């Protein structure tokens, strides 16, 4: 796989990226880690709008598909040492522009997503820690939180917030997060922590709680749970340890996950991760933020895991795949160079 790069904008410490449909049109959106704006672009990379000037601290962006299409975002998570005021907010748009509403105050919230099945939609939110007394204090573990979501979020505000319930406690460096779909359209989340990898599922019965199980006890900074080798069973792709340098794949063998691949080249401050099916093949896009600052594609071909280097020197914090008029595209928030970049993918 190879990529043709186009820089479409500049944003100080750009971090989170997503797609968001508003005014009846799909857009690309990118927000910043620090106190900086959030921009939207057309799907082919033309600047469209400024959704907000600040505050930033945006680790996650996500469209909520309910009665109204609103944009969910973390806010005021500026770093692991400056996130005690973090919260989840949502934005709406009318003729007067964009308005921010508080969904819930949740100190140290880093990642979140929505999982669903026939019983409804559920917010899964992960706190990196629960408190700290000094810089780089990791003595107070974080949690996985859940809440059932109504069809509309517009009832929630600063004075009437969504109530969350802790699902798993005692999790250190609770950083990684991905949502995956099942064949029946339901979905689940995988969470990467220093304690290991957890799978979070919606309730099986109405009126019961979400469930969680530990799949792997290896410390994980980020994780995907997809069928990379196309044998009908999912594998765990793990970035480890927290903000570490190692990319590995684990496969279920005789009832337990065993490592079947580790990239020989180390990737210091490994961070960006996204899994997608490209031309029928499962591909992981992974990037790191130090030294070579690579953006790579990992896929299983001809009986082995193979790496394609898509870019170097940019330092992506996050990336995401999408298809646009038959083109395979990757959007990257290249935090270390302040680049908002598009990559058009093609075969070698």
C-alpha positions in Angstrom: 0.0 0.0 0.0 1.2 3.5 -0.7 -0.2 7.0 -0.1 -0.2 10.4 -1.8 -0.2 13.1 0.9 -1.9 16.5 0.8 -1.7 18.9 3.8 -5.1 20.7 4.0 -4.6 22.8 7.1 -2.6 23.7 10.1 -3.7 23.5 13.8 -1.5 23.8 16.9 -1.2 20.3 18.4 -4.0 18.9 16.4 -5.2 15.7 18.0 -8.7 14.4 17.4 -10.4 13.7 14.1 -13.7 12.3 12.9 -16.5 12.6 10.3 -19.6 14.6 11.1 -22.7 15.2 9.0 -24.4 18.6 9.5 -26.4 20.8 7.1 -27.1 17.5 5.2 -23.4 17.2 4.2 -20.6 15.0 5.5 -17.6 16.8 6.8 -14.2 16.0 8.2 -13.5 17.6 11.6 -10.2 18.1 13.5 -9.8 19.5 17.0 -6.8 20.4 19.2 -5.2 19.0 22.3 -4.6 22.5 23.8 -6.8 25.7 23.8 -7.2 25.9 20.1 -10.0 25.7 17.5 -12.0 22.9 15.9 -12.2 23.0 12.1 -14.4 21.3 9.6 -13.5 20.4 6.0 -15.3 19.0 3.0 -14.5 15.4 2.3 -12.0 16.4 -0.3 -10.1 18.7 2.0 -11.5 22.2 1.6 -11.9 24.3 4.7 -15.6 24.7 5.6 -16.1 26.1 9.1 -14.8 26.8 12.5 -16.9 25.0 15.0 -15.3 26.6 18.1 -12.3 28.7 19.0 -11.8 27.0 22.3 -11.6 25.6 24.9 -9.8 22.6 23.4 -8.5 19.6 25.3 -10.3 17.4 22.8 -9.3 13.7 23.0 -12.4 12.3 21.3 -14.9 13.5 18.7 -18.0 11.5 17.8 -21.3 12.1 16.1 -24.4 11.0 18.0 -27.1 9.6 15.7 -30.4 10.1 17.6 -33.3 12.4 17.2 -30.9 15.2 16.4 -27.4 14.9 14.9 -25.1 16.4 17.5 -21.3 16.3 17.9 -19.9 14.9 21.1 -16.5 15.9 22.3 -14.2 15.7 25.3 -13.2 19.1 26.6 -10.4 20.4 28.8 -8.3 17.3 28.8 -5.0 19.1 28.1 -2.6 16.4 29.3 -2.6 13.6 31.9 -1.3 16.2 34.3 -3.9 18.9 33.5 -7.3 17.2 33.1 -9.1 17.5 36.4 -11.7 19.8 34.8 -12.3 17.5 31.9 -15.9 16.8 30.7 -18.0 15.5 27.9 -19.9 18.1 25.9 -22.0 18.2 22.8 -22.4 20.8 20.1 -25.5 21.9 18.1 -25.8 24.2 15.2 -28.6 26.7 14.3 -28.9 29.9 12.3 -26.8 31.7 15.0 -23.9 29.2 14.8 -22.5 26.6 17.1 -23.6 26.1 20.8 -21.8 24.1 23.4 -23.8 22.1 26.0 -22.5 20.0 28.9 -23.4 16.3 28.8 -21.5 15.4 32.0 -18.5 16.6 34.1 -16.1 13.7 34.2 -12.6 14.5 35.5 -9.7 12.9 33.6 -12.0 11.5 30.9 -9.9 10.6 27.9 -11.8 8.4 25.5 -15.5 7.6 25.0 -17.8 6.0 22.5 -21.2 4.5 22.0 -22.1 0.8 21.8 -25.5 -0.6 21.1 -27.8 -3.6 20.6 -31.5 -4.2 20.6 -31.8 -2.9 24.2 -30.5 0.6 23.2 -27.5 2.9 22.9 -24.9 3.1 25.7 -22.2 5.7 26.4 -18.9 4.1 27.4 -16.4 6.6 28.9 -12.9 6.0 30.2 -11.1 8.0 32.8 -7.3 7.9 32.6 -7.0 8.3 36.4 -9.2 9.6 39.2 -7.0 12.2 40.9 -3.4 13.3 41.3 -1.3 15.2 43.8 1.7 16.0 41.6 3.0 15.8 38.1 3.0 12.3 36.6 1.2 10.9 39.7 -0.4 7.6 38.7 -1.4 6.4 42.1 -5.1 6.9 41.7 -6.5 4.6 39.1 -9.3 5.4 36.6 -12.5 3.6 35.6 -14.8 2.5 32.8 -18.1 4.3 33.1 -21.4 3.6 31.3 -24.8 5.2 30.8 -27.9 4.3 28.8 -28.6 7.1 26.3 -32.0 8.5 25.3 -33.0 9.2 21.8 -32.2 12.9 22.3 -29.4 14.5 24.2 -30.9 18.0 24.2 -32.3 17.5 27.7 -28.8 17.6 29.2 -27.0 20.7 30.3 -24.8 22.1 33.1 -27.6 21.8 35.6 -29.0 18.5 34.4 -26.2 16.1 33.5 -26.2 12.5 32.2 -25.6 10.2 35.2 -22.9 7.6 34.7 -22.3 4.3 36.5 -18.8 2.8 37.1 -18.4 -0.5 35.4 -14.8 -1.4 36.1 -12.6 0.3 38.7 -8.9 0.2 39.5 -7.6 0.7 36.0 -4.2 2.4 35.6 -3.3 4.5 32.5 -6.8 3.8 31.0 -5.9 5.2 27.5 -6.9 2.9 24.6 -10.4 2.7 23.2 -12.1 1.4 20.0 -15.7 0.5 19.1 -16.3 -2.5 16.7 -19.4 -3.9 15.1 -20.7 -7.4 15.1 -22.3 -9.1 12.1 -25.8 -8.4 13.5 -25.2 -4.7 13.7 -24.7 -4.6 17.5 -21.4 -3.2 18.8 -18.9 -3.4 21.6 -15.9 -1.5 22.9 -12.3 -2.6 23.7 -10.4 -0.7 26.3 -6.6 -0.7 26.7 -5.1 -0.2 30.2 -2.0 -0.9 32.2 -4.1 -3.8 33.7 -4.8 -5.3 30.2 -7.4 -5.2 27.5 -11.1 -5.2 28.4 -14.2 -5.9 26.2 -17.3 -3.9 27.1 -20.7 -5.1 25.8 -24.2 -3.7 26.0 -26.7 -5.6 28.3 -28.2 -8.7 26.9 -31.5 -8.0 28.6 -33.6 -4.8 29.0 -33.0 -3.2 32.4 -29.7 -4.8 33.1 -26.2 -3.4 33.0 -23.4 -3.4 30.5 -20.8 -6.1 31.0 -17.0 -6.2 30.9 -14.4 -9.0 30.6 -10.6 -8.9 30.5 -9.4 -10.5 27.3 -5.6 -10.0 27.8 -3.6 -9.1 30.9 -0.7 -7.5 28.8 -0.5 -3.7 29.4 -2.0 -1.9 26.4 -1.8 1.8 25.4 -4.2 1.2 22.5 -6.0 -1.7 20.9 -8.0 -3.0 18.0 -10.0 -6.3 18.0 -10.6 -7.3 14.3 -10.1 -10.3 12.0 -6.9 -9.4 10.4 -6.0 -12.8 8.9 -9.6 -13.4 7.6 -10.1 -16.8 9.3 -13.4 -15.8 10.9 -11.9 -15.1 14.4 -10.8 -11.7 15.7 -7.2 -10.9 16.7 -6.0 -8.3 19.2 -3.7 -5.6 17.7 -2.0 -4.0 20.7 0.2 -0.9 21.1 2.2 -1.2 24.3 3.0 -0.2 26.9 1.5 3.2 27.7 2.8 5.6 25.1 5.3 2.9 24.3 7.1 1.7 21.3 5.8 -1.8 20.4 3.2 -3.0 17.9 2.0 -6.6 18.4 -0.8 -9.0 17.3 -2.3 -11.6 19.6 -4.3 -14.6 18.3 -6.6 -16.9 20.3 -4.9 -20.3 20.4 -6.1 -23.2 22.5 -8.3 -20.9 24.6 -5.8 -18.1 25.3 -4.3 -15.2 23.4 -0.8 -15.7 22.2 1.5 -13.2 20.5 1.9 -14.1 16.8 3.5 -10.9 15.5 5.7 -8.1 16.8 7.1 -5.4 14.5 10.9 -5.5 14.8 11.2 -1.8 14.3 10.3 0.1 17.4 7.9 3.1 17.2 8.6 5.4 20.2 5.5 7.2 21.6 3.2 4.9 19.5 -0.2 6.5 19.5 -2.4 6.8 16.3 -4.5 3.8 15.6 -7.4 3.0 13.3 -8.8 -0.3 11.8 -10.7 -0.5 8.6 -11.6 -2.8 5.7 -10.0 -1.5 2.6 -10.9 -3.3 -0.6 -12.1 -6.3 1.4 -8.9 -6.5 3.5 -8.6 -5.6 7.2 -5.9 -2.9 7.6 -4.6 -1.3 10.8 -3.2 2.3 10.4 -0.7 3.1 13.2 1.5 6.1 13.9 4.0 7.3 16.4 5.1 10.7 17.7 8.9 10.5 18.3 12.0 9.7 16.3 10.9 8.6 12.8 7.3 9.7 13.4 5.9 7.2 11.1 2.4 6.5 9.7 2.2 2.9 8.6 -0.4 0.4 7.3 -0.3 -3.2 8.7 -2.1 -6.0 7.0 -2.0 -9.8 6.7 -1.0 -10.8 3.2 0.4 -14.0 1.7 0.5 -15.7 5.1 2.3 -13.0 7.1 1.8 -9.5 8.6 3.3 -6.9 6.3 4.0 -3.2 6.9 3.7 -0.4 4.4 5.2 3.0 5.4 2.8 5.7 4.3 4.6 8.8 5.8 7.5 9.7 8.0 8.4 12.8 10.0 4.8 14.0 10.6 4.0 12.5 14.0 0.3 11.6 14.0 -1.7 11.7 17.2 -4.8 10.1 15.5 -6.0 9.1 12.1 -9.1 7.7 10.5 -10.0 6.0 7.2 -13.0 6.9 5.0 -14.1 6.3 1.4 -14.9 9.3 -0.9 -16.3 8.8 -4.3 -14.4 5.5 -4.7 -11.2 6.9 -3.3 -9.6 5.3 -0.2 -8.6 8.1 2.1 -6.9 8.6 5.4 -7.3 11.7 7.6 -4.5 12.3 10.1 -4.0 14.8 12.8 -0.2 15.2 12.7 0.3 16.7 16.2 4.0 16.9 16.1 4.0 19.1 13.0 0.6 20.8 13.4 -0.5 19.3 10.0 -4.0 18.3 9.1 -3.3 15.9 6.3 -5.1 13.7 3.8 -3.6 10.6 2.3 -5.1 9.0 -0.8 -4.3 5.3 -0.6 -3.5 2.9 -3.5 -2.0 -0.4 -4.1 1.8 -0.7 -4.6 
